[in-house]
């Protein structure tokens, strides 16, 4: 597994844990109905769901994973892994290194 895959897996696990811990949906979850999505996404077609009004129209779910201030001492931020960015943007980083 590459370093970037480990970072992505770690971030996804942190998100899933946050979603699992903060479950009262009436408080910490919001839905945006009728949002313009991607026209080619098959899950955003009226054939996929009768609730979709048009091609590329979707519903987005927003999770508020903010730590309540009064409970801040009980939470621990997930650590970030060190990642070498050079494989992902070699030309961009080379240009930045040449600039004074």
C-alpha positions in Angstrom: 0.0 0.0 0.0 1.4 3.4 -1.0 1.7 6.3 1.4 -1.2 8.2 -0.4 -3.4 5.1 -0.1 -2.6 4.9 3.7 -3.5 8.6 4.1 -6.8 8.1 2.2 -7.7 5.0 4.2 -6.9 6.8 7.4 -9.0 9.8 6.5 -11.9 7.6 5.5 -11.7 5.7 8.8 -11.6 9.0 10.7 -14.7 10.1 8.8 -16.6 6.9 9.4 -15.7 7.0 13.1 -17.0 10.6 13.3 -20.2 9.6 11.6 -20.6 6.7 14.0 -20.0 8.7 17.1 -22.2 11.7 16.1 -25.4 9.9 15.3 -28.3 12.2 16.4 -29.3 12.9 12.8 -31.8 15.6 13.8 -29.0 17.7 15.2 -25.8 16.8 13.3 -26.9 16.0 9.8 -28.4 18.2 7.1 -29.7 17.3 3.6 -29.6 19.6 0.6 -32.3 18.4 -1.8 -32.4 19.4 -5.5 -28.6 20.1 -5.8 -27.0 20.1 -9.2 -24.8 17.0 -9.4 -22.9 15.4 -12.2 -25.0 14.6 -15.3 -23.2 11.4 -16.1 -23.5 9.9 -12.6 -26.0 7.0 -12.9 -27.1 7.4 -9.3 -28.3 10.9 -10.2 -30.8 9.9 -12.8 -34.6 9.6 -12.4 -34.4 6.0 -13.5 -32.3 5.3 -10.3 -34.7 6.8 -7.8 -38.2 8.2 -8.2 -37.2 11.0 -5.8 -34.8 12.5 -8.4 -36.6 15.1 -10.4 -34.2 15.4 -13.3 -30.9 14.2 -14.8 -28.0 15.3 -12.6 -30.2 16.5 -9.7 -29.3 14.9 -6.4 -29.5 15.2 -2.6 -26.3 15.8 -0.7 -25.9 14.9 2.9 -23.7 17.2 5.1 -22.3 15.7 8.3 -21.2 18.2 11.0 -18.4 16.5 12.8 -17.5 19.5 14.8 -16.4 18.7 18.4 -18.7 20.3 20.9 -16.6 22.9 22.8 -17.6 21.7 26.2 -16.5 18.2 25.3 -13.2 19.1 23.6 -11.0 17.4 26.1 -12.7 14.0 25.3 -11.8 14.1 21.6 -8.5 13.4 19.9 -7.6 14.6 16.4 -6.5 11.9 14.1 -2.8 12.1 13.3 -1.7 13.0 9.8 0.8 10.8 8.0 3.9 12.3 6.4 3.4 12.2 2.6 5.9 13.0 -0.1 4.0 15.2 -2.6 6.5 14.8 -5.4 4.9 11.8 -7.1 1.6 13.6 -7.3 2.7 17.0 -8.7 6.4 16.7 -9.9 6.2 19.5 -12.5 4.5 21.9 -10.2 6.9 21.3 -7.3 9.9 21.6 -9.6 8.7 25.0 -10.8 8.1 26.2 -7.2 11.6 25.1 -6.2 13.2 27.2 -9.0 11.4 30.4 -8.0 13.3 32.8 -5.8 
